[in-house]
Amino acid sequence: MEEIELFLDDAKDTMEKALKHLAIELTKIRAGKASAQMLDGIQVEYYGMMSPLNQVASVNTPDARTIVVKPFERKLIGEVEKAIRNSNVGLAPNNDGEMIRLNVPPLTEERRRDLVKKVKQEVEVAKVNVRNIRKDTNDDIRKLVKEGVSEDAVKQGEERVQKLTDAFIARIDEVFAAKEKDILMV
């Protein structure tokens, strides 16, 4: 059935977006190496408006343990430092008047376990999103019975939605396993 195919394509696209969102969220969880993405989501007050850090400063990683933030305008350095302190990245900014250095300490075993818990939470959110997409798609497919689509076609559609859901849950589990390995590797 053409309508069922459309619902399946929609479900696949939306599940793909849920997986991409998970990947983005996981880049914000550091695995012991310095990464510019660790500062994604930090907002800096710039001329009375909140702006993303990467729009008011350059963010670089000269080595595996250091992040360097250099504001485009020197007078912003205090605001950038304040934004980093107030964020939940857990790094202490070191301001030299020109740029801010962030030293990324090696992770303790306890911190690694905490990060794995955080990753599990993000993974669970992604799985719930995929399951909600499955539910919505199945609801849409069931409504087709009223439009004259056979119950067999609806059942087959639901089975295909389940296979799609299982495939995406498996991909999410793979992403989790890779991130967990990355975090726990000393």
N, C-alpha and C positions, 0 to 999 in steps of 0.2 A: 504493500500500500504506500502510495506516495506521501500521504500525511504522516504516517508512522516514520518514514525515512526522514522527513523534515524534523520531526521531534527528536529522532536519534542524532541527527547532525547537530541540532541545537544543544542537546545534552552533552555531546562530545566536546563541542566548542567551549561550553561553560565549564565542564570538568577540566579542560585544558587550562582555562584561566585560573581555576582554583589551584591547580598544580603550579602554575607560574607564580601566583601570589605566595604560595608556600616557599618556593625557591627564593623569592625576594626577601621574605621575612627571615629565612634561615641565614641569608648573607649578613644580616644585622647581628647575628649571634656569633661572636668570635670564637675561633678555635685555637687561640694562643698566638696566632700570627697577626701582625698589624695589617689592617686593611682599611682603605678609605671608606668602604661601605659601612664600617662600624659607626661612622658619624652621620649616616643617612638618617633623616628624620629629625635632626637637630635644627631648630628654628632660631634665628638671630633677629633681634629688633634692629631694623634698618630704616631710618627716617620715619619712625612711628609705625612701621608695618612689620609683620613677621615674615621673614624670608628664609628659605632653606640655606643652610650653611654653605653648600657648594655654589650658591649664587653670589655670595659676598666674600668668598675666600677660596684660595686654591688649597686642595688637600692632597698631600703626597705621602708616600711611604718610602723613605730613603733606605730603610732596612727592615728586617722581619720584626723588630721590636719597637719601632718608632713611627709615629704619625706626625707630620709637620703641617700646621695650618697657618697659611699666610693671608691675612685679610687684604683685599684689593685696595682698601683705604685704611691708612695707618690708624686713624682715630677710632676705627671699629674694633680694635684689638681687645678692649675692655669688654665690649658687648659679646664678642665671640667667646672670650674666656668664661664670662658669666653663663652663657648658654651651654657650654660644655660642662661646666661644674654642675649646673642644674639638671642636666640630662641624666639618664640612668646608665651611661656607658661604663661608669666605674673607673674612669681614668682621671688622674690629677693633671690639669694643664700647667705647663711651665712657660711663663710669658717672659720673653727677653726684650719686649718693646717693639720688635720687628715681626716676630712670628711666635707661634705657640707650639711647643713640643709636647707630645704625649708619649710617655714611655709605657709600653704594653708589657706588664710583668708576665712571667711564665705562670701558667695556671696551676693552682694547687689541686690536689685530688678532690677536695671538697667542692671547689669551684667548678671543676669538670663535671662532677655529678649534678650540681645545680644547673649547669648549662644543658646537660642531657635532659633534665626534667623540663626545662624551658622549651627545648626542641620537641619533646614529646607533646607538650601542650599545643604547640603550633601544628604538629602533625595531626593531633586529634581534631583541631578546628578544621583542617583541610578535609579530613575524612567525613566529618559531620556535613561540611559543605557539599561534598560529593554525594552523600546519602540523601541530602535534601534535594539535590538536582534529580536524583533517581526518583524520589517520591513525586516531585512536581511533574516529571516526564511521564511517569506511570499514570498519574491523575489525568494528564492531557490525553494520553492514549486511550484510557477507559472511556473518556467522553465521546470517543469516535463511535462507540456502539450505538449511541443515540442517532448518529448520522448514517447508520446503515452499514458500518464496517462489521465484518463477521467476528464472532467471539474468538475464533481460532486465530485470526490475524492479530487481534488484540493480545492474546496469550503469547503468540510468537514475538510480538513487539516488546512485551514485558520481559520475556526471557532474554532478548537482545539487550535491553536496558540493564538487566542484571549482569550480563557478561561484561558490558562496558564498565559498569560500576566496579566489578571485581578486578578488571584490568587496571583501572585508575587507583584503586586501593592498593594493589600490588606495587604500582609505580611509586605511590606515596611511601610505602614500606621500604622500598629500595632507597629512596631519597633519605629517609630516616637512618637506615643502616649506614649509609655513606657518611652522613653528618656525624652520627654517633662515633664512628670509627675515627673520623677526623678530630673530634674533640678529645677522645680518650687516648689518642696516640701521643706519647710523651716525646 
